Each structure stands twice: as C-alpha cells, then as structure tokens.
Amino acid sequence: MKCPLTQVTQLIYDLRENYAIFCSAVIYPVVPKDVVMLRLIPTAGHSIADVDYTVKAFKEIKRKVDNDEYPHEMADFSKKQ
C-alpha cells in the first residue's frame, strides 16, 4: 500500500486500539521508499472467525486510506482523546 509514514503510524494505532489487531509496518529499506507493507503473524491459535474478522477490519482500513481519513500529521497519543 502507498501511504505516508505518519498515516501508517496512525493506521497501525487504529488497528490495535479499535480492532484489537496487532501488526507491524515494514518500511524502507526492506521495501521501496514509497511502499509500506503490514505484517501479521497468524498462529494455530487463530480461528477461521479470527481470519474473517481481520479481513473485514482490513477492508475498513483500506476504505479509510482510500478516503484519506488518517491525518497527515502525527497525533499526540500522550494526551487523552
């Protein structure tokens, strides 16, 4: 996915806090400078329902990215929102 790093940081925060999905970002130099890859680590403990939930969550996240819903500037997560 192509997305500025500031938006990716907030996307990952959104996944963790609002969807209970932990993933990490893979950035340059592992991937080209304008590309970000999200890494999930599925285990045998995950069910098909977990996979379905994750796919649904990522579709929602993709919609948010496409609609430019993540701020282009870093949010201050130290303050209660």
VEXGUSE-813678 format. One record per atom (N, C-alpha, C): x, y, z; residue number from 1; atom name. Coordinates in nm, 3 decimals. Layout:
N
east X; north Y; up Z; i NUM; at CA .
...
END
This chain:
81
east 0.085; north -0.117; up 0.000; i 1; at N .
east 0.000; north 0.000; up 0.000; i 1; at CA .
east 0.089; north 0.123; up 0.000; i 1; at C .
east 0.050; north 0.225; up -0.069; i 2; at N .
east 0.124; north 0.351; up -0.067; i 2; at CA .
east 0.052; north 0.444; up 0.028; i 2; at C .
east 0.127; north 0.491; up 0.127; i 3; at N .
east 0.067; north 0.574; up 0.232; i 3; at CA .
east 0.182; north 0.641; up 0.307; i 3; at C .
east 0.173; north 0.771; up 0.335; i 4; at N .
east 0.279; north 0.837; up 0.412; i 4; at CA .
east 0.298; north 0.772; up 0.550; i 4; at C .
east 0.421; north 0.771; up 0.597; i 5; at N .
east 0.454; north 0.705; up 0.723; i 5; at CA .
east 0.372; north 0.759; up 0.840; i 5; at C .
east 0.343; north 0.888; up 0.841; i 6; at N .
east 0.261; north 0.943; up 0.950; i 6; at CA .
east 0.122; north 0.880; up 0.950; i 6; at C .
east 0.066; north 0.858; up 0.832; i 7; at N .
east -0.065; north 0.794; up 0.824; i 7; at CA .
east -0.056; north 0.646; up 0.861; i 7; at C .
east 0.052; north 0.581; up 0.823; i 8; at N .
east 0.069; north 0.439; up 0.856; i 8; at CA .
east 0.076; north 0.422; up 1.007; i 8; at C .
east 0.146; north 0.509; up 1.074; i 9; at N .
east 0.155; north 0.502; up 1.220; i 9; at CA .
east 0.017; north 0.511; up 1.283; i 9; at C .
east -0.065; north 0.599; up 1.234; i 10; at N .
east -0.200; north 0.614; up 1.288; i 10; at CA .
east -0.291; north 0.499; up 1.246; i 10; at C .
east -0.269; north 0.444; up 1.129; i 11; at N .
east -0.343; north 0.327; up 1.083; i 11; at CA .
east -0.315; north 0.209; up 1.177; i 11; at C .
east -0.187; north 0.187; up 1.209; i 12; at N .
east -0.149; north 0.077; up 1.299; i 12; at CA .
east -0.209; north 0.099; up 1.437; i 12; at C .
east -0.208; north 0.222; up 1.483; i 13; at N .
east -0.270; north 0.255; up 1.612; i 13; at CA .
east -0.420; north 0.224; up 1.608; i 13; at C .
east -0.487; north 0.262; up 1.500; i 14; at N .
east -0.629; north 0.234; up 1.481; i 14; at CA .
east -0.655; north 0.084; up 1.486; i 14; at C .
east -0.574; north 0.006; up 1.414; i 15; at N .
east -0.591; north -0.140; up 1.416; i 15; at CA .
east -0.579; north -0.196; up 1.557; i 15; at C .
east -0.479; north -0.150; up 1.630; i 16; at N .
east -0.455; north -0.202; up 1.765; i 16; at CA .
east -0.564; north -0.159; up 1.862; i 16; at C .
east -0.596; north -0.030; up 1.865; i 17; at N .
east -0.688; north 0.022; up 1.965; i 17; at CA .
east -0.836; north -0.003; up 1.933; i 17; at C .
east -0.872; north 0.000; up 1.807; i 18; at N .
east -1.013; north -0.008; up 1.771; i 18; at CA .
east -1.056; north -0.143; up 1.714; i 18; at C .
east -0.960; north -0.223; up 1.671; i 19; at N .
east -0.993; north -0.354; up 1.614; i 19; at CA .
east -0.926; north -0.469; up 1.689; i 19; at C .
east -0.841; north -0.438; up 1.785; i 20; at N .
east -0.767; north -0.539; up 1.862; i 20; at CA .
east -0.682; north -0.629; up 1.772; i 20; at C .
east -0.623; north -0.568; up 1.669; i 21; at N .
east -0.535; north -0.640; up 1.577; i 21; at CA .
east -0.397; north -0.579; up 1.587; i 21; at C .
east -0.298; north -0.662; up 1.617; i 22; at N .
east -0.161; north -0.614; up 1.623; i 22; at CA .
east -0.091; north -0.648; up 1.492; i 22; at C .
east -0.031; north -0.549; up 1.432; i 23; at N .
east 0.052; north -0.572; up 1.314; i 23; at CA .
east 0.168; north -0.473; up 1.320; i 23; at C .
east 0.270; north -0.504; up 1.244; i 24; at N .
east 0.384; north -0.413; up 1.237; i 24; at CA .
east 0.400; north -0.366; up 1.094; i 24; at C .
east 0.466; north -0.253; up 1.078; i 25; at N .
east 0.490; north -0.197; up 0.945; i 25; at CA .
east 0.630; north -0.236; up 0.899; i 25; at C .
east 0.639; north -0.271; up 0.774; i 26; at N .
east 0.768; north -0.297; up 0.710; i 26; at CA .
east 0.793; north -0.179; up 0.617; i 26; at C .
east 0.903; north -0.108; up 0.642; i 27; at N .
east 0.931; north 0.014; up 0.566; i 27; at CA .
east 1.069; north 0.006; up 0.502; i 27; at C .
east 1.105; north 0.110; up 0.430; i 28; at N .
east 1.236; north 0.121; up 0.366; i 28; at CA .
east 1.345; north 0.099; up 0.469; i 28; at C .
east 1.447; north 0.024; up 0.440; i 29; at N .
east 1.497; north -0.026; up 0.312; i 29; at CA .
east 1.449; north -0.166; up 0.275; i 29; at C .
east 1.360; north -0.224; up 0.353; i 30; at N .
east 1.311; north -0.359; up 0.320; i 30; at CA .
east 1.220; north -0.355; up 0.197; i 30; at C .
east 1.142; north -0.250; up 0.187; i 31; at N .
east 1.055; north -0.229; up 0.071; i 31; at CA .
east 1.092; north -0.093; up 0.010; i 31; at C .
east 1.049; north -0.065; up -0.114; i 32; at N .
east 1.080; north 0.066; up -0.173; i 32; at CA .
east 1.031; north 0.182; up -0.086; i 32; at C .
east 1.094; north 0.298; up -0.100; i 33; at N .
east 1.066; north 0.414; up -0.015; i 33; at CA .
east 0.920; north 0.454; up -0.007; i 33; at C .
east 0.845; north 0.446; up -0.113; i 34; at N .
east 0.705; north 0.489; up -0.112; i 34; at CA .
east 0.607; north 0.377; up -0.076; i 34; at C .
east 0.657; north 0.263; up -0.033; i 35; at N .
east 0.572; north 0.148; up -0.006; i 35; at CA .
east 0.580; north 0.110; up 0.140; i 35; at C .
east 0.467; north 0.072; up 0.196; i 36; at N .
east 0.462; north 0.019; up 0.332; i 36; at CA .
east 0.391; north -0.115; up 0.326; i 36; at C .
east 0.447; north -0.213; up 0.392; i 37; at N .
east 0.386; north -0.344; up 0.399; i 37; at CA .
east 0.347; north -0.369; up 0.545; i 37; at C .
east 0.228; north -0.418; up 0.567; i 38; at N .
east 0.185; north -0.451; up 0.702; i 38; at CA .
east 0.206; north -0.600; up 0.726; i 38; at C .
east 0.265; north -0.633; up 0.840; i 39; at N .
east 0.298; north -0.771; up 0.871; i 39; at CA .
east 0.211; north -0.821; up 0.986; i 39; at C .
east 0.143; north -0.931; up 0.960; i 40; at N .
east 0.065; north -1.001; up 1.062; i 40; at CA .
east 0.133; north -1.133; up 1.091; i 40; at C .
east 0.114; north -1.185; up 1.212; i 41; at N .
east 0.172; north -1.314; up 1.246; i 41; at CA .
east 0.059; north -1.406; up 1.293; i 41; at C .
east -0.003; north -1.479; up 1.200; i 42; at N .
east -0.108; north -1.572; up 1.239; i 42; at CA .
east -0.047; north -1.695; up 1.306; i 42; at C .
east -0.122; north -1.755; up 1.395; i 43; at N .
east -0.076; north -1.876; up 1.463; i 43; at CA .
east -0.186; north -1.981; up 1.456; i 43; at C .
east -0.154; north -2.102; up 1.500; i 44; at N .
east -0.253; north -2.210; up 1.503; i 44; at CA .
east -0.366; north -2.179; up 1.601; i 44; at C .
east -0.342; north -2.085; up 1.691; i 45; at N .
east -0.445; north -2.046; up 1.788; i 45; at CA .
east -0.553; north -1.957; up 1.729; i 45; at C .
east -0.531; north -1.906; up 1.609; i 46; at N .
east -0.632; north -1.821; up 1.544; i 46; at CA .
east -0.735; north -1.909; up 1.473; i 46; at C .
east -0.859; north -1.870; up 1.484; i 47; at N .
east -0.968; north -1.945; up 1.420; i 47; at CA .
east -1.002; north -1.884; up 1.284; i 47; at C .
east -1.085; north -1.954; up 1.210; i 48; at N .
east -1.135; north -1.900; up 1.082; i 48; at CA .
east -1.213; north -1.772; up 1.109; i 48; at C .
east -1.284; north -1.766; up 1.220; i 49; at N .
east -1.357; north -1.644; up 1.257; i 49; at CA .
east -1.259; north -1.528; up 1.278; i 49; at C .
east -1.143; north -1.556; up 1.339; i 50; at N .
east -1.040; north -1.452; up 1.357; i 50; at CA .
east -0.991; north -1.402; up 1.221; i 50; at C .
east -0.971; north -1.493; up 1.128; i 51; at N .
east -0.926; north -1.456; up 0.994; i 51; at CA .
east -1.033; north -1.372; up 0.925; i 51; at C .
east -1.158; north -1.414; up 0.932; i 52; at N .
east -1.268; north -1.339; up 0.871; i 52; at CA .
east -1.277; north -1.198; up 0.931; i 52; at C .
east -1.264; north -1.188; up 1.064; i 53; at N .
east -1.268; north -1.059; up 1.131; i 53; at CA .
east -1.154; north -0.968; up 1.083; i 53; at C .
east -1.035; north -1.026; up 1.070; i 54; at N .
east -0.919; north -0.950; up 1.026; i 54; at CA .
east -0.935; north -0.900; up 0.882; i 54; at C .
east -0.987; north -0.985; up 0.796; i 55; at N .
east -1.011; north -0.943; up 0.657; i 55; at CA .
east -1.112; north -0.829; up 0.653; i 55; at C .
east -1.218; north -0.841; up 0.732; i 56; at N .
east -1.319; north -0.734; up 0.738; i 56; at CA .
east -1.256; north -0.604; up 0.790; i 56; at C .
east -1.175; north -0.614; up 0.894; i 57; at N .
east -1.110; north -0.495; up 0.951; i 57; at CA .
east -1.018; north -0.431; up 0.848; i 57; at C .
east -0.941; north -0.512; up 0.774; i 58; at N .
east -0.850; north -0.456; up 0.675; i 58; at CA .
east -0.926; north -0.391; up 0.559; i 58; at C .
east -1.042; north -0.442; up 0.526; i 59; at N .
east -1.125; north -0.377; up 0.423; i 59; at CA .
east -1.169; north -0.239; up 0.472; i 59; at C .
east -1.205; north -0.229; up 0.600; i 60; at N .
east -1.243; north -0.099; up 0.657; i 60; at CA .
east -1.123; north -0.004; up 0.659; i 60; at C .
east -1.008; north -0.055; up 0.696; i 61; at N .
east -0.886; north 0.026; up 0.699; i 61; at CA .
east -0.852; north 0.073; up 0.557; i 61; at C .
east -0.863; north -0.015; up 0.459; i 62; at N .
east -0.837; north 0.022; up 0.319; i 62; at CA .
east -0.931; north 0.134; up 0.275; i 62; at C .
east -1.058; north 0.125; up 0.314; i 63; at N .
east -1.154; north 0.229; up 0.280; i 63; at CA .
east -1.110; north 0.362; up 0.341; i 63; at C .
east -1.064; north 0.358; up 0.468; i 64; at N .
east -1.018; north 0.480; up 0.534; i 64; at CA .
east -0.897; north 0.539; up 0.463; i 64; at C .
east -0.803; north 0.455; up 0.421; i 65; at N .
east -0.686; north 0.503; up 0.349; i 65; at CA .
east -0.728; north 0.565; up 0.216; i 65; at C .
east -0.815; north 0.495; up 0.143; i 66; at N .
east -0.862; north 0.545; up 0.014; i 66; at CA .
east -0.936; north 0.678; up 0.026; i 66; at C .
east -1.006; north 0.698; up 0.138; i 67; at N .
east -1.080; north 0.822; up 0.162; i 67; at CA .
east -0.997; north 0.927; up 0.235; i 67; at C .
east -0.869; north 0.896; up 0.254; i 68; at N .
east -0.776; north 0.991; up 0.318; i 68; at CA .
east -0.824; north 1.033; up 0.457; i 68; at C .
east -0.872; north 0.936; up 0.534; i 69; at N .
east -0.926; north 0.965; up 0.667; i 69; at CA .
east -0.821; north 0.973; up 0.776; i 69; at C .
east -0.701; north 0.926; up 0.749; i 70; at N .
east -0.596; north 0.934; up 0.851; i 70; at CA .
east -0.522; north 1.067; up 0.835; i 70; at C .
east -0.499; north 1.138; up 0.945; i 71; at N .
east -0.431; north 1.267; up 0.937; i 71; at CA .
east -0.291; north 1.254; up 0.877; i 71; at C .
east -0.248; north 1.358; up 0.812; i 72; at N .
east -0.114; north 1.360; up 0.752; i 72; at CA .
east -0.009; north 1.405; up 0.853; i 72; at C .
east -0.051; north 1.453; up 0.968; i 73; at N .
east 0.041; north 1.491; up 1.073; i 73; at CA .
east 0.024; north 1.398; up 1.191; i 73; at C .
east 0.129; north 1.379; up 1.265; i 74; at N .
east 0.125; north 1.287; up 1.379; i 74; at CA .
east 0.030; north 1.337; up 1.486; i 74; at C .
east -0.051; north 1.246; up 1.538; i 75; at N .
east -0.137; north 1.277; up 1.651; i 75; at CA .
east -0.055; north 1.269; up 1.779; i 75; at C .
east -0.097; north 1.341; up 1.880; i 76; at N .
east -0.029; north 1.334; up 2.009; i 76; at CA .
east -0.103; north 1.231; up 2.093; i 76; at C .
east -0.053; north 1.108; up 2.094; i 77; at N .
east -0.118; north 0.999; up 2.166; i 77; at CA .
east -0.096; north 1.006; up 2.317; i 77; at C .
east -0.009; north 1.096; up 2.361; i 78; at N .
east 0.016; north 1.107; up 2.505; i 78; at CA .
east -0.098; north 1.177; up 2.576; i 78; at C .
east -0.179; north 1.251; up 2.500; i 79; at N .
east -0.294; north 1.320; up 2.558; i 79; at CA .
east -0.418; north 1.235; up 2.544; i 79; at C .
east -0.499; north 1.233; up 2.646; i 80; at N .
east -0.624; north 1.159; up 2.639; i 80; at CA .
east -0.714; north 1.226; up 2.537; i 80; at C .
east -0.774; north 1.144; up 2.452; i 81; at N .
east -0.859; north 1.198; up 2.347; i 81; at CA .
east -1.004; north 1.172; up 2.377; i 81; at C .
END
